[in-house]
Amino acid sequence: MSVTANGAVTLQGFADSAVSSLNIRVNAYAELKEMIRSGYGGRVVDVLMIETA
C-alpha cells in the first residue's frame, strides 16, 4: 500500500496477530515525504503520535 496524500489509511493486520487492522491518519504528507527523502537517519517512529481508541 502506498500513501500519496494527507488523510486516513487502514492497514490490515497479519495472520495470527492480535491486531486485526491499524488506522493511520497522515496530517503532513509533503513534509514527511521530504524528511524521509532527505536522508533522515532517525526512526520514523520519532515523528508518529500514537493514540488508542
C-alpha positions, 0 to 999 in steps of 0.5 A: 500500500502506498500513501500519496496524500494527507488523510486516513489509511487502514492497514490490515493486520497479519495472520495470527496477530492480535491486531486485526487492522491499524488506522493511520491518519497522515496530517503532513504528507509533503513534509514527511515525504521530504524528511524521509527523502532527505536522508533522515537517519532517525526512526520514523517512529520519532515523528508518529503520535500514537493514540488508542481508541 
